[in-house]
Amino acid sequence: MGAASDLFFGLTTAVGYGTGDFLARQASHRIGHLRVLFYLEAFGLAMLLPLAFVLERGGWDPADPWALLALLGLVNLVASLFLYRAFELGVLSVVSPVASSYPAVTAALAFLFLAERPGPLATAGIGIVLGGVLVLSRSRGHPDTPAPRDARAGLASAFVAFAGYGVFYFALAYFVEAIGPVTAAALVRGVGAAVLLAVSVRGPRLAARPPRDLWGHVLGIAVLDEVAFLAYNVGIVDGSVAIIGTLSGLFSAVTVMLAAVVLRERLTRVQYGAIAGLLVGVVLMALR
């Protein structure tokens, strides 16, 4: 696949995750981030497992690294838990750009473990992203923005998601081709749903049906996230992991625009500059 397909898969991932995260923030304020994440994992598994059975079961092999992928699914679950917690507690237009800067972590891991040496543009992008994250972490919200529940805890949670997703999307490329893009996504969702039920003292409540007026909301979140997840997985089978993974980090631009339009969240000039820096940094990394 060429540059056009890399662009398509990367931007599809960004739009799907960005819109889904915006809806997830709305639902988290109603029923809590744990229940929203459980619905995402469970509904995602219900959608992906039949598709994987039809499309990829012929390639399933007991010798494939299933256990390692399951461990990677735990990393994704932890990152997602903190991301949804950040949505529930923090200012969406601040925590989303921080979490979406995970390509900087992915690039650093590639530098350390894959001996990748990014070019000048990518190096500049990584520096700009890290600088933007630092500015956001130390900035105050706009006085006209509705007060978050706990801005500091929300930002700290976004940093954990930032690190976790960087590791997850770095390592995922090792498994997708061997196991299959749909099967890999289904296993990650299955691990998430099972762990949430097993370790949560609120397990029975997590599995309860969402309020009737939220059914469409949570189904929409699941569909958008699975479209994004599959776009990423399919894209990196033959495409550029660096370009698709980096472009996926643009999901925060979608989330921030929706927050500004729908939620009327306002930013200070410093925050606007930091977010612009994050987006510029992501684009520079995509051009490496």
C-alpha positions in Angstrom: 0.0 0.0 0.0 1.1 3.5 -0.7 1.0 6.9 0.8 -2.7 7.5 0.0 -3.8 4.3 1.8 -1.6 5.2 4.8 -3.3 8.6 4.9 -6.8 7.0 4.6 -6.2 4.4 7.4 -4.5 6.9 9.7 -7.2 9.6 9.3 -10.0 7.1 9.6 -8.5 5.9 12.9 -8.2 9.5 14.1 -11.8 10.5 13.2 -13.2 7.3 14.7 -11.4 7.6 18.0 -11.9 11.3 18.2 -15.7 11.2 17.8 -16.0 8.1 20.0 -14.0 9.8 22.8 -16.2 12.8 22.7 -19.3 10.6 23.1 -17.6 8.6 25.8 -17.0 11.7 27.8 -20.7 12.5 27.7 -21.6 9.0 28.8 -19.0 8.9 31.5 -20.6 11.9 33.2 -23.9 9.9 33.3 -22.8 6.5 34.4 -19.1 6.6 35.2 -16.0 5.7 33.2 -15.9 2.1 34.3 -19.3 1.2 32.9 -18.7 3.1 29.7 -15.4 1.3 29.1 -17.0 -2.1 29.9 -19.8 -1.5 27.3 -17.2 -0.5 24.8 -15.2 -3.7 25.4 -18.2 -6.0 25.5 -20.0 -4.5 22.5 -16.7 -4.4 20.6 -16.2 -8.1 21.3 -19.7 -8.9 20.2 -19.1 -7.1 16.9 -15.6 -8.4 16.2 -15.7 -12.0 17.2 -18.1 -13.2 14.5 -16.3 -11.2 11.9 -13.0 -12.7 12.9 -14.5 -16.2 12.8 -15.8 -15.7 9.3 -12.7 -13.9 7.8 -9.7 -15.2 9.7 -10.4 -18.5 11.4 -8.5 -20.4 8.7 -5.3 -18.7 9.7 -5.6 -19.3 13.4 -2.6 -21.3 14.8 -2.1 -22.4 18.4 1.6 -21.5 18.0 0.7 -17.9 17.4 1.6 -15.5 20.3 -1.9 -15.4 21.8 -0.7 -15.1 25.4 1.6 -12.1 24.6 -1.2 -10.4 22.8 -3.5 -10.9 25.8 -0.8 -9.2 28.0 -0.7 -6.4 25.5 -4.5 -6.2 25.8 -4.0 -5.5 29.5 -1.8 -2.6 28.7 -4.5 -1.2 26.4 -7.1 -1.7 29.1 -5.1 0.2 31.7 -4.5 3.0 29.2 -8.2 3.1 28.4 -9.3 3.1 32.0 -7.1 6.2 32.7 -8.3 7.8 29.4 -11.9 7.5 30.3 -11.2 8.6 33.9 -9.5 11.7 32.4 -12.7 12.4 30.4 -14.9 12.0 33.4 -12.8 14.2 35.7 -10.9 16.7 33.5 -11.4 19.3 30.8 -11.9 17.4 27.6 -10.1 19.9 25.4 -7.0 19.6 27.6 -6.8 15.9 28.5 -7.5 14.6 25.0 -4.5 16.4 23.3 -2.2 15.1 26.1 -3.4 11.5 25.7 -3.2 11.7 21.9 0.5 12.6 22.0 1.4 8.9 22.5 3.2 8.8 19.1 6.1 10.5 20.9 6.3 7.4 23.2 6.0 5.1 20.3 8.8 6.9 18.5 11.1 6.8 21.5 10.5 3.0 21.9 11.3 2.5 18.3 14.5 4.5 18.8 15.5 2.4 21.8 14.5 -1.1 20.7 14.3 -1.1 16.9 17.3 1.1 16.3 15.1 3.5 14.3 16.7 6.9 13.8 14.1 9.5 13.0 15.0 12.3 10.6 15.1 16.0 11.4 11.4 16.6 10.9 10.4 13.7 13.2 12.9 14.7 15.8 11.5 18.2 15.8 8.0 16.8 16.0 8.8 14.8 19.1 10.3 17.8 20.8 7.3 20.0 20.0 4.9 17.3 21.3 6.7 16.9 24.5 6.9 20.7 24.9 3.2 21.1 24.3 2.4 18.4 26.8 4.6 20.2 29.4 2.8 23.5 28.8 -0.6 22.0 29.0 0.2 20.2 32.2 1.1 23.5 33.9 -1.6 25.7 32.4 -4.9 26.8 33.9 -8.2 26.5 32.2 -10.2 29.3 30.7 -12.3 31.0 33.5 -15.5 30.6 31.3 -15.0 26.9 30.8 -17.4 24.8 33.0 -15.5 23.6 36.0 -14.3 20.0 35.8 -14.7 17.6 38.6 -11.0 17.3 39.3 -8.7 18.9 36.7 -5.5 17.7 38.3 -6.6 14.1 38.5 -7.9 14.3 35.0 -4.6 15.5 33.7 -2.6 12.9 35.6 -4.9 10.2 34.2 -4.3 11.6 30.7 -0.5 11.2 31.2 -0.9 7.5 32.1 -3.0 7.0 29.0 -0.4 8.8 27.0 2.3 6.3 28.1 0.1 3.2 27.9 -1.1 3.9 24.4 2.5 4.6 23.3 3.6 1.2 24.4 0.4 -0.5 23.0 0.6 0.9 19.5 4.3 0.3 19.3 4.0 -3.4 20.2 0.7 -4.1 18.3 2.5 -4.3 14.9 4.3 -7.5 16.1 1.0 -9.4 16.4 -1.5 -8.1 13.8 0.0 -9.8 10.8 0.5 -13.1 12.5 -2.9 -13.4 14.2 -5.0 -11.2 11.9 -6.2 -7.6 12.3 -9.8 -8.5 13.2 -8.8 -11.4 15.5 -6.2 -9.2 17.3 -8.8 -6.5 17.9 -11.3 -9.1 19.1 -8.8 -10.6 21.6 -7.9 -7.2 23.0 -11.6 -6.4 23.5 -12.3 -9.8 25.1 -9.4 -9.4 27.6 -10.7 -6.0 28.5 -14.3 -7.1 29.1 -13.2 -10.2 31.1 -10.8 -8.4 33.3 -13.3 -5.6 34.1 -15.8 -8.2 35.2 -13.3 -10.3 37.2 -11.6 -7.6 39.2 -14.3 -5.1 39.8 -16.3 -5.3 43.0 -19.1 -3.6 41.0 -19.1 -6.4 38.4 -22.8 -7.1 38.4 -23.5 -3.4 38.0 -21.0 -3.1 35.1 -22.9 -5.9 33.3 -26.3 -4.3 33.8 -28.0 -2.7 30.9 -27.3 1.0 30.3 -30.2 3.4 30.7 -32.6 3.3 27.8 -31.7 6.7 26.6 -28.0 5.9 26.5 -28.3 2.7 24.3 -27.7 4.6 21.1 -24.9 6.6 22.7 -22.9 3.5 23.9 -23.5 1.6 20.7 -22.2 4.6 18.8 -19.1 4.7 20.9 -18.4 1.0 20.3 -19.0 1.2 16.5 -16.7 4.3 16.1 -14.0 2.7 18.2 -14.0 -0.6 16.4 -14.0 1.1 13.0 -10.9 3.1 14.2 -9.2 0.0 15.7 -9.8 -2.1 12.5 -8.6 0.8 10.3 -5.3 0.9 12.3 -4.8 -2.8 12.3 -5.6 -3.3 8.6 -3.5 -0.4 7.7 -0.3 -1.5 9.5 -0.4 -5.0 7.9 1.2 -3.7 4.7 1.4 0.1 5.4 3.7 2.3 7.4 3.3 1.9 11.1 5.1 5.2 11.7 2.8 7.2 9.4 -0.5 5.5 10.3 0.3 5.4 14.0 1.3 9.0 14.1 -1.7 10.2 12.1 -4.0 8.4 14.5 -2.7 10.8 17.2 -4.7 13.5 15.4 -7.9 12.2 17.1 -7.6 15.0 19.7 -8.2 17.6 17.0 -11.6 16.0 16.4 -12.4 15.8 20.1 -11.3 19.3 20.8 -13.4 20.7 17.9 -16.5 18.8 19.1 -15.9 20.0 22.7 -15.6 23.6 21.6 -18.8 23.5 19.4 -21.0 21.3 21.5 -19.8 21.7 25.1 -18.7 25.3 24.7 -15.4 24.6 26.4 -13.0 27.6 26.1 -9.3 27.6 26.1 -6.7 30.2 27.1 -4.3 31.5 24.5 -1.5 29.5 26.1 -3.6 26.3 25.8 -4.5 27.1 22.2 -0.8 27.5 21.5 0.1 24.2 23.3 -2.6 22.3 21.4 -1.5 23.8 18.1 2.0 22.7 19.0 0.8 19.1 19.7 -0.9 18.9 16.3 2.1 20.4 14.5 4.3 17.9 16.2 2.1 15.0 15.2 2.1 16.1 11.6 5.9 16.5 11.6 6.3 13.0 12.9 4.0 11.8 10.1 6.4 13.4 7.5 9.5 11.6 8.7 
